[in-house]
Each structure stands twice: as C-alpha cells, then as structure tokens.
Amino acid sequence: MNDIYCTYFDHNYLSRAVLMIESLRRFDARSPIYVLALSELCGEILQDLSLPNVKVIPLATLEESYPELGALKQERTLIEYYFTLSPFLPHYLFEHTRADRITYIDGDLYFYTSPQPVIDGFGDASVAITPHRFSYQYRNHLVYGRFNVAWITYRRCAEGLTCLNTYKAECTEWCFDRVEDGRFGDQKYLDAWPDRYPSLKIIEHKGFNLAIWNVSSYVIRPRNGVVMIDDDPLIFYHFASTQLLPDGSVRAPVLAGGGRSRAVLIEHVIAPYERRLQEERRRLADRFPALATARSDIRYPSKLVTAG
C-alpha cells in the first residue's frame, strides 16, 4: 500500500519537528513526509536542510487551493487557525498525490521503535485513531476529547474520504480554543467517529502515543534495550507541553511519584529527549541566526497546556 505521512508546524516547533522526522526515518526511510510550513522562515529553513524524502508545502500553496481559509484566518487566533488546517492538509494531499493512505502526525512526537507492526494491523480500516487513554489523574480531561489528534490515518476509500470531508466541513464551521456545545478545537470531533464509520480502527497499543496524560497507568521497564509499556514496546512518546526555556534548556513535564516506572521513563525516554532537543535547538540556532530574532505570536491552546 502506498503510504505517506504529513505534518505541519512553524519555526517555533522546528527543532521538535526535525527530531520527530529523524526519529521516524530510523524506522521508515521510504515513506514520503509532507510538511506544511506554517511560516515563511520555517519553509526556508526546511528547504535548506533538505531532509531525506521530506517534501515542503508552503502555507500559501494550501491557502490558494482553499480560498475559504482566508476568512477563517481573520476570525481565529493563530493557534486556532493552525488547528483548523488539520483536515485540510490530508485533503490536499489526496487531491495531489496517489497515496492509498495518508497519516497525519504531530510535530512533537519521538519514535523509539517502528510503528510498522501497528500499521500492518490496520488492514482495510478506513480511518485509524488513537485514544488518550487518560489515567486516573487526568480523568477530567475527557472534556477535551476521548481521542488525540497526534496520529490519524485515512485510507483512500469511500468511508475514509467521507470522514475526512466531514471533518474538514466541521473544522471550517467551528474550531476554537474552548469547550463549547460538545466541541473543542479540532479534537473532540473525533469522539463521534467510531459510531459513524464502521470500519474505523481504534489503536489500542499501549506504546502508541504514550504521554503525560496516560503514562501513570502502566508498568514501564526496559527489556533487551527496548522500553516496555506493560507488555507493549514503546513506539512513540508524545512530548506535549515540553518547554523551550530562554536559557536554552528544555523541560518535558513529568508527574510526581511513580516509583521505578517513573525512574525508567526519565532515564530512557524523558532525559535523552531533553538532551537531543537542547542540542538540536542550539544547532539550528547556530546555523540559522534568524531563528533567534523571529517573532512568535502563538499562544498554545488549552488542549496542550491542560494535558501537560
């Protein structure tokens, strides 16, 4: 099956996204990754970096293809506008590529083992989504949605395209950083999908989208060089709410308590990522001085702040 990945980010997320891409490339050197560059500086740097099999789409190209985005950009905050784009990017790629399946992934993921065994389990699913699997401490976060948008796979089939087209229409109508009438940003729309789409796949693998909001539910231990989440290998961790501090340091959120599982998580997952991200941030800043003075108008949304 012809699979492609897609993601979007601006220059503020560049160091995190480069690490995400490089970590995925260790396990999948073949599948194209399409990046929607949300700022001109981001696009310019990505072109200069020439990451292997990464194809850059300027935001202006997407906006030219969907004229309705012009009005939405004026009435929404920058982060709300970014999340409005979640269905537009895969929709654009179905129109402009021959991909059989398109997977959207967030820029703040980091891959530790190959996702391919889980992907192979999708079979002929029209859509595949991952639940938050909120731990007890985060049970009240269900108001933000049962599912997380960090990974969404769509298949080029009637049901998959219907799902994507409906999602695009919903985000066009309403996509704001608040809980209102059973909606929240681009995320809570996914709650209705399992009932609407019979061939949808809910990804239950515990090592898929491990994050601060579910990590305390599991026993975490190393086994033969692999971090195990109960009996599942860690495939990717979602580093939501990781802070890039003014002094150049990096801080990923970690819950208090947790005993040996917490110690393993910090030693094998959190601390190595913080070091890599700090190094990548410094490397990019040294190579591209414009990053140091680039203005940031973004205010990160409730679904990241409250989740971390």
C-alpha positions in Angstrom: 0.0 0.0 0.0 1.3 3.5 -0.9 1.6 5.3 2.4 2.6 8.9 3.1 2.9 10.9 6.3 2.1 14.6 6.7 2.6 17.1 9.5 2.6 20.9 10.0 4.5 23.3 12.1 6.1 26.8 12.1 9.6 27.9 13.1 8.7 27.8 16.8 8.3 24.0 16.5 11.1 23.4 14.1 13.6 21.8 16.4 11.0 19.4 17.8 9.7 18.5 14.4 13.2 17.8 13.0 13.8 15.4 15.8 10.4 13.8 15.1 11.2 13.3 11.4 14.7 12.0 12.1 13.4 9.5 14.7 10.8 8.2 12.3 13.3 8.0 9.5 15.3 5.5 11.5 12.5 3.0 11.0 11.0 4.1 7.7 13.3 5.6 5.2 11.0 5.2 2.3 7.6 6.8 3.0 7.4 10.4 2.0 6.8 13.0 4.7 4.9 16.1 3.5 5.4 19.2 5.7 3.1 22.1 5.6 5.4 25.0 6.6 3.2 27.4 8.6 5.7 30.3 8.4 8.0 31.5 5.6 11.0 31.2 7.8 10.1 27.6 8.6 9.8 26.8 4.9 13.1 28.5 4.0 14.9 26.5 6.7 13.4 23.2 5.7 14.4 23.8 2.1 17.9 24.5 3.2 18.0 21.4 5.5 16.9 19.1 2.6 15.8 16.4 4.9 15.6 13.0 3.1 12.3 12.4 1.3 10.7 15.4 3.0 8.5 17.5 0.7 7.7 21.0 1.8 4.4 22.7 1.1 4.2 26.5 1.7 1.2 27.6 3.6 0.4 30.0 0.7 0.0 27.0 -1.6 -2.6 25.4 0.7 -4.4 28.7 1.1 -4.5 29.2 -2.7 -6.2 25.8 -3.0 -8.8 26.6 -0.4 -10.0 30.2 -0.7 -12.3 29.8 2.3 -9.2 29.8 4.6 -8.7 33.5 4.1 -11.8 34.4 6.1 -11.1 31.8 8.7 -7.6 33.2 9.2 -9.0 36.6 10.1 -11.6 35.4 12.6 -9.5 32.9 14.6 -6.4 33.1 16.7 -3.2 31.9 15.1 -3.3 28.6 17.0 -7.0 28.1 16.2 -6.2 28.7 12.6 -3.4 26.2 12.7 -5.7 23.5 14.1 -8.4 24.4 11.6 -5.9 23.2 9.0 -5.8 19.6 10.4 -8.2 18.1 7.8 -7.1 20.5 5.0 -3.6 19.1 4.7 -4.5 15.4 4.1 -7.4 16.5 1.9 -5.0 18.5 -0.2 -2.6 15.5 -0.4 -5.4 13.1 -1.5 -6.0 15.6 -4.4 -2.3 16.0 -5.3 -0.8 12.6 -4.7 -1.6 9.0 -5.5 -1.3 7.9 -1.9 -3.6 5.0 -0.7 -3.2 6.0 2.9 -2.3 9.3 4.5 -1.2 9.6 8.1 -1.2 12.9 9.9 1.4 13.1 12.8 2.1 15.8 15.3 5.5 17.5 15.3 6.2 16.8 19.0 6.3 13.0 18.8 9.5 10.9 19.1 9.8 7.4 17.8 11.6 4.7 19.7 10.6 1.6 17.7 9.0 1.1 14.3 5.3 1.9 14.0 5.0 -0.6 11.1 3.7 -3.6 13.1 0.8 -1.4 14.3 0.2 0.0 10.8 0.1 -3.6 9.4 -2.7 -4.2 11.8 -4.9 -1.5 10.3 -5.8 -3.9 7.4 -8.6 -2.3 5.4 -9.6 0.2 8.1 -11.0 3.4 6.6 -9.5 5.5 9.4 -7.3 4.8 12.4 -7.2 6.9 15.5 -5.6 6.7 19.0 -7.4 7.3 22.3 -5.9 9.4 25.0 -6.3 6.5 27.5 -6.4 9.1 30.3 -5.0 7.9 33.6 -7.0 8.4 36.8 -5.3 11.7 37.5 -6.4 13.0 34.1 -9.9 11.6 34.0 -11.5 15.0 33.9 -9.7 15.8 30.6 -12.3 13.7 28.7 -14.0 17.1 28.2 -11.2 17.8 25.6 -11.9 14.6 23.7 -11.6 10.8 24.0 -9.1 10.7 21.1 -5.9 12.6 20.4 -5.2 14.1 17.0 -1.4 13.2 17.2 -1.9 10.3 14.8 -4.8 10.0 12.3 -4.6 7.6 9.3 -7.1 8.0 6.4 -7.4 5.4 3.6 -8.5 6.4 0.1 -11.8 4.7 0.2 -15.4 5.9 0.3 -15.7 5.8 4.1 -12.2 7.3 4.7 -12.8 10.2 2.3 -16.3 10.8 3.8 -14.8 11.0 7.2 -12.1 13.5 6.1 -14.6 15.6 4.1 -17.0 15.8 7.1 -14.1 16.7 9.4 -13.0 19.4 7.1 -16.5 20.9 7.0 -16.8 20.7 10.8 -13.4 22.5 11.3 -14.4 25.1 8.8 -17.6 25.8 10.7 -16.1 25.8 14.2 -12.6 25.3 15.5 -11.8 27.4 18.6 -9.7 27.0 21.8 -12.6 26.4 24.1 -15.1 23.8 25.1 -18.5 24.6 23.6 -21.5 22.5 22.8 -19.6 19.3 22.9 -16.8 20.6 20.7 -13.2 21.5 21.4 -10.8 22.7 18.7 -10.2 20.1 16.1 -10.0 17.3 18.6 -13.4 16.5 20.1 -15.0 15.9 16.7 -13.2 12.5 16.7 -15.4 11.3 19.6 -18.3 10.7 17.1 -16.2 8.8 14.6 -16.4 5.2 16.0 -20.2 5.3 15.7 -20.2 6.9 12.3 -17.6 4.8 10.5 -18.0 1.1 10.9 -14.5 0.2 9.5 -12.6 2.7 11.8 -9.7 1.2 13.8 -9.1 2.4 17.4 -5.4 1.9 18.1 -5.1 0.1 21.4 -1.3 -0.5 21.5 -0.1 0.9 24.8 3.2 2.1 23.4 1.4 4.2 20.7 1.1 7.8 21.9 2.4 7.4 25.4 2.2 10.8 27.1 1.9 12.6 30.4 -1.8 12.0 30.5 -1.7 8.2 30.4 1.8 7.2 31.5 1.0 6.5 35.1 -1.4 3.8 34.1 1.4 1.4 33.1 4.3 -0.5 34.4 7.4 0.8 32.5 10.6 -1.3 32.3 13.5 -1.9 29.9 13.7 -5.2 28.2 16.6 -6.1 25.8 17.2 -2.4 25.1 13.5 -1.6 24.5 11.3 0.4 26.8 8.2 -1.7 27.5 4.8 -0.3 28.4 3.2 -3.2 30.3 3.9 -5.8 27.6 4.0 -3.5 24.5 7.1 -1.8 23.2 7.2 1.9 23.3 6.7 3.1 19.7 6.4 6.8 20.2 6.1 9.3 23.0 4.1 12.5 22.7 6.1 15.3 24.2 3.2 17.7 24.5 3.8 20.8 26.6 7.6 20.5 26.5 9.0 23.9 27.3 11.9 25.5 25.4 13.3 27.9 28.1 15.0 31.2 27.4 18.4 30.0 28.7 18.4 27.2 26.0 17.4 24.4 28.3 14.4 22.1 27.7 11.9 20.8 30.2 9.4 18.0 29.4 6.6 17.5 32.0 6.9 14.6 34.3 4.4 13.5 37.0 5.5 13.2 40.6 5.6 9.7 42.1 5.6 6.5 40.0 8.5 4.7 41.6 10.6 2.5 39.3 8.4 3.2 36.3 9.0 6.9 36.6 12.7 6.4 37.0 12.8 4.2 33.9 10.8 6.8 32.0 13.1 9.6 32.9 16.3 7.7 32.3 15.3 6.1 29.0 12.8 8.5 27.5 12.5 12.0 29.0 16.1 12.9 29.8 17.6 11.6 26.4 14.9 13.6 24.5 15.6 16.7 26.5 19.3 16.5 25.7 18.6 15.8 22.0 16.2 18.7 21.7 18.5 21.1 23.5 21.3 20.1 21.1 19.0 20.4 18.0 17.8 23.7 19.2 21.3 25.0 19.5 22.4 23.5 16.2 19.6 25.1 14.3 20.1 28.5 16.0 23.8 28.5 15.2 23.1 27.6 11.5 20.0 29.9 11.1 20.5 33.1 13.2 17.1 34.4 12.1 15.5 31.9 14.5 16.9 33.9 17.4 15.0 37.0 16.5 11.9 35.5 14.8 8.8 36.9 16.4 6.4 34.4 18.0 2.7 35.4 18.1 1.5 31.9 19.0 -0.4 31.2 22.2 -0.5 27.5 22.8 -4.0 26.1 23.3 -5.8 24.6 26.3 -5.5 21.0 25.0 -1.8 21.2 25.3 -1.5 23.3 28.5 -4.1 21.3 30.4 -2.7 18.0 29.2 0.7 18.7 30.5 
